Amino acid sequence: MELNRREFVELQKKQLTQKGAIADALQYVKYKIAILSGKGGVGKTAATVNLAAALTNAGQRVGVFDADLHGPSVPKMLGIKKEAKLDGAFWLNPVDTDAGIKALSVALFWPGDMTPVMWRGQTKSRTIRQLLSAAKWGGLDFLLVDLPPGTGDEPIAILKSIPDLDGVIIVTTPQEVSTLVCSKAISASRSLGAKALGLIENMSSYTCGCGDTVHLFGKDKGKQLAKMMEIPFLGSLPIDPQFSEAADSGVPVVNLHPGSLTAKAFVTVAETLVDQLPPKEMAEAPPEKEAQPCPGAGCQHRHHHHHDHGDEAHAHHPKDDHGHGPHG
């Protein structure tokens, strides 16, 4: 049967995902989870970073992939001030952070903090697939993918490109406008075949110094949404000035203020998540080698790891499965 162009492109993407470079790059990652929200401003990135920190502190090996191309915030919240480095001619090494979390973001090889990413459509999807296929995560227990808000190009690219995605975690706030939009995000993930692992409610309440707790935006809205959508409720996060302080300082609140209500809430969320995930057996990643063959067919030369090519163009445009840059 002859395929039209669209069917051919979809078949090609499916083969690359299941049998190609993305599957190879993620073969030693046990649990792959995307974090999303229906709208912006709900604290999704801060939740991702602190969930990663709570899991790391519990002995898990964790990586965070920042898939928010237009507003990447993961490097700021993890205090990263260095660039991701090319490893050989193809691979990218995620940055090892002080929190013990590996991280990769487009912001780590973009020219400057004030330079906007002004891409559309297929360019964004292609860049995400390139980063997924080029990142050398090695052995991880968890890879958390921080998605931009909504159900546009980046979330769709992630949910369709990651093989054996374990599911998504939705972050919302108690306001009805947020829970309404988040219900659409849950439905969108299901339509793309991604399981909803649970819901986190941020900004659920505020506890003042006198000990009184106030639900500023309504009580138990997150629990009600989780019940309505028939997904697990992972926990509530309070409104806490220390949460914002930690994000600005580049240290997860779980580490900066471990005794705070917010830090304890993240520990509970992490424990609840781990308890509900099915056990998995995963092969251990092989030890790093001193040299690795170029992945291109017929390429005989070898590239030594940690070699600085001094090529800024390469640093800003990692290649995809076919050797093309983001604009190729």
C-alpha positions in Angstrom: 0.0 0.0 0.0 1.4 3.4 -1.0 1.6 6.0 1.8 0.8 9.7 1.3 3.4 12.2 2.7 1.6 12.7 6.0 1.3 9.0 6.7 4.9 8.5 5.8 6.1 11.3 8.2 3.9 9.8 11.0 5.3 6.3 10.4 8.8 7.6 10.4 8.4 9.5 13.7 6.9 6.3 15.2 9.9 4.2 14.1 12.3 6.8 15.4 10.6 6.9 18.7 10.3 3.1 19.3 13.5 1.9 17.6 15.7 4.9 17.0 17.8 7.5 18.8 15.2 8.6 21.4 14.6 5.0 22.6 18.3 4.5 22.8 18.9 7.7 24.8 16.2 6.7 27.3 16.8 3.0 27.5 18.3 3.2 31.0 15.6 5.5 32.5 13.2 3.5 34.7 10.2 5.9 35.1 9.5 8.7 32.5 6.9 11.2 33.7 5.7 14.5 32.2 4.5 17.3 34.4 1.8 19.6 32.9 -0.9 22.1 33.7 -3.8 23.6 31.8 -2.7 27.1 32.4 0.4 29.1 33.4 1.1 30.6 36.8 0.2 27.5 38.9 3.8 26.7 40.0 4.3 23.7 37.7 8.1 24.2 37.2 8.7 24.8 41.0 6.6 21.7 41.7 8.7 19.7 39.2 12.0 20.9 40.6 11.0 20.2 44.2 9.5 16.8 43.4 12.8 16.0 41.8 14.7 17.1 44.9 12.4 15.1 47.2 12.9 12.0 45.1 16.7 12.6 45.0 16.8 13.0 48.8 15.0 9.7 49.1 17.8 8.0 47.2 16.4 8.0 43.7 18.5 9.1 40.6 16.6 11.9 39.0 16.8 14.0 35.8 14.8 17.0 34.8 14.2 17.8 31.1 12.9 21.4 30.6 10.7 21.2 27.6 9.4 24.8 28.0 11.2 26.3 25.0 9.7 29.8 25.3 10.0 30.3 29.1 12.6 27.8 30.5 12.8 28.3 34.2 14.4 25.0 35.4 18.0 26.4 35.3 17.1 29.4 37.4 15.3 27.3 40.0 18.2 24.8 40.2 20.9 27.5 40.4 22.6 26.4 37.1 25.1 28.9 35.8 27.0 26.7 33.3 26.2 25.4 29.8 25.4 21.9 28.7 28.4 20.5 26.9 28.7 18.5 23.7 30.1 15.0 24.2 31.6 14.0 20.9 30.0 15.1 17.7 26.4 14.2 18.7 25.7 13.8 22.4 24.8 16.4 25.0 25.7 16.0 28.6 23.0 17.2 31.1 24.3 19.4 33.8 24.9 17.9 37.3 23.4 20.4 39.8 24.2 21.0 43.4 20.9 19.3 44.4 22.2 16.1 42.8 19.7 16.4 39.9 20.7 16.1 36.3 19.1 18.8 34.2 18.8 19.8 30.5 17.2 22.9 29.1 17.3 24.9 25.9 18.4 27.8 28.2 21.7 26.0 28.8 22.9 26.6 25.3 21.0 29.7 24.2 23.1 32.9 23.6 21.8 34.8 26.7 19.1 35.1 29.3 17.5 38.0 27.4 17.4 36.2 24.0 13.8 35.1 23.2 13.0 31.8 21.5 10.8 32.7 18.6 10.0 29.4 17.0 6.8 27.9 15.7 5.2 24.6 15.0 7.5 21.9 13.6 10.6 23.7 14.7 9.7 23.4 18.3 8.6 19.7 18.0 11.8 18.9 16.1 14.0 20.6 18.7 12.4 18.6 21.5 13.0 15.3 19.7 16.6 16.3 19.0 17.3 17.1 22.7 15.6 13.8 23.7 17.7 11.8 21.3 21.0 13.6 22.1 20.9 13.8 25.9 23.2 11.3 27.7 21.1 10.7 30.9 22.8 7.4 31.7 21.0 5.4 34.4 18.1 7.2 36.1 15.2 6.1 38.3 13.1 9.1 37.2 13.1 11.5 34.3 10.7 14.4 35.0 9.7 16.4 31.9 8.6 20.0 32.7 6.1 21.0 30.0 4.9 24.4 29.1 1.2 25.2 30.0 -1.6 24.2 27.7 -1.9 21.5 25.1 0.2 22.9 22.2 3.2 21.7 20.2 5.6 20.9 23.0 3.3 18.8 25.2 2.0 16.9 22.1 5.6 16.3 20.9 6.6 15.0 24.3 3.6 12.7 24.8 4.0 11.3 21.3 7.8 11.0 21.3 8.8 9.4 24.6 8.6 5.6 24.3 7.0 3.9 27.3 6.0 7.1 28.9 4.7 6.1 32.4 2.2 9.0 32.5 1.6 12.6 33.4 1.2 14.5 36.7 -1.1 17.5 36.5 -0.5 20.6 38.7 -3.4 22.9 39.4 -4.5 25.6 41.9 -7.9 25.7 43.7 -9.4 28.5 41.5 -12.2 27.2 39.3 -10.6 28.7 36.2 -7.5 26.6 36.8 -9.4 23.3 37.6 -11.5 23.8 34.5 -8.5 24.2 32.2 -6.6 21.4 33.9 -9.5 19.0 33.2 -8.9 19.7 29.5 -5.2 18.9 30.0 -6.1 15.6 31.6 -8.5 14.8 28.7 -5.8 15.8 26.2 -3.2 13.5 27.7 -5.7 10.6 27.7 -6.5 11.2 24.1 -2.7 10.9 23.3 -2.5 7.6 25.3 -0.8 9.0 28.4 -2.0 7.8 31.8 -2.8 10.4 34.4 -0.7 9.4 37.4 -2.1 12.0 39.7 -2.9 15.6 40.5 -1.1 18.1 42.7 -2.9 21.1 44.1 -0.6 24.1 44.6 -1.5 27.2 46.7 -4.1 25.2 48.6 -4.0 27.1 51.8 -2.0 29.6 53.9 -1.0 29.1 57.5 -0.2 32.2 59.5 2.2 32.6 62.4 -0.7 32.2 64.9 -1.4 28.7 63.5 -4.7 29.5 61.7 -5.1 28.0 58.2 -7.0 29.9 55.5 -8.1 28.5 52.2 -7.8 31.6 50.1 -9.0 30.1 46.8 -11.5 27.5 48.1 -11.1 24.2 49.9 -10.5 20.8 48.4 -11.0 21.9 44.8 -8.0 19.8 43.7 -9.4 16.7 45.5 -12.8 17.3 43.8 -11.2 17.6 40.4 -9.2 14.4 40.9 -12.3 12.5 42.0 -14.3 13.8 39.1 -11.6 12.8 36.6 -11.0 9.5 38.4 -7.3 10.0 38.9 -5.2 9.8 42.1 -4.8 12.9 44.3 -1.1 13.2 45.2 -1.3 16.0 47.7 -1.6 19.7 48.4 1.1 22.4 48.6 0.5 25.4 50.8 1.1 29.1 50.0 4.5 29.7 51.5 6.8 32.8 51.1 9.8 30.4 51.6 8.7 28.6 48.4 9.2 31.8 46.4 12.4 32.6 48.2 13.9 29.2 47.4 12.9 29.5 43.7 14.7 32.9 43.4 17.8 31.6 45.2 18.2 28.6 42.9 17.8 26.0 45.7 14.8 23.7 46.0 12.7 24.6 49.1 13.0 20.9 50.0 16.7 21.5 50.6 16.8 25.2 51.6 14.0 24.9 54.2 13.6 21.1 54.9 11.5 21.7 58.0 8.9 23.9 56.2 5.3 22.9 55.6 6.0 23.0 51.8 9.1 20.8 52.0 7.2 18.2 54.1 4.3 18.4 51.6 6.7 17.6 48.7 8.1 14.6 50.6 4.6 13.3 51.0 3.8 13.8 47.3 7.0 12.0 46.3 6.3 9.1 48.7 2.7 8.8 47.4 3.9 8.8 43.8 6.6 6.1 44.4 4.1 3.9 46.3 1.6 3.8 43.4 4.1 3.2 40.6 4.4 -0.4 39.4 7.8 -2.1 40.1 10.1 -2.2 37.1 13.3 -4.0 36.3 15.8 -1.9 34.4 19.2 -2.9 33.0 22.1 -0.9 34.5 23.7 1.7 32.2 27.2 0.7 31.1 30.1 2.7 32.5 31.2 5.7 30.5 33.8 4.9 27.9 36.8 7.1 27.0 35.8 7.2 23.4 32.7 6.5 21.4 32.1 6.0 17.6 30.3 8.6 15.7 26.7 7.5 15.4 26.6 8.4 11.6 26.6 5.4 9.3 30.0 4.5 7.9 31.9 7.0 10.2 35.2 5.5 11.2 36.7 8.2 13.3 36.2 8.4 17.1 35.3 11.3 19.3 36.8 11.6 22.8 34.4 12.6 25.6 34.5 16.1 27.2 36.3 17.5 24.2 35.6 21.2 23.7 35.1 21.9 20.0 34.9 25.6 20.5 32.1 25.8 18.0 29.3 28.0 19.4 27.0 27.1 16.5 27.2 23.4 17.5 26.6 24.3 21.1 23.4 26.1 20.2 22.0 23.6 17.7 22.2 20.0 18.7 21.5 17.6 15.8 18.5 15.4 15.5 18.2 11.8 14.4 19.1 12.7 10.8 22.0 15.1 11.6 19.9 18.2 11.0 19.9 21.2 13.4 16.7 22.8 14.7 16.2 24.8 11.6 17.1 22.0 9.2 
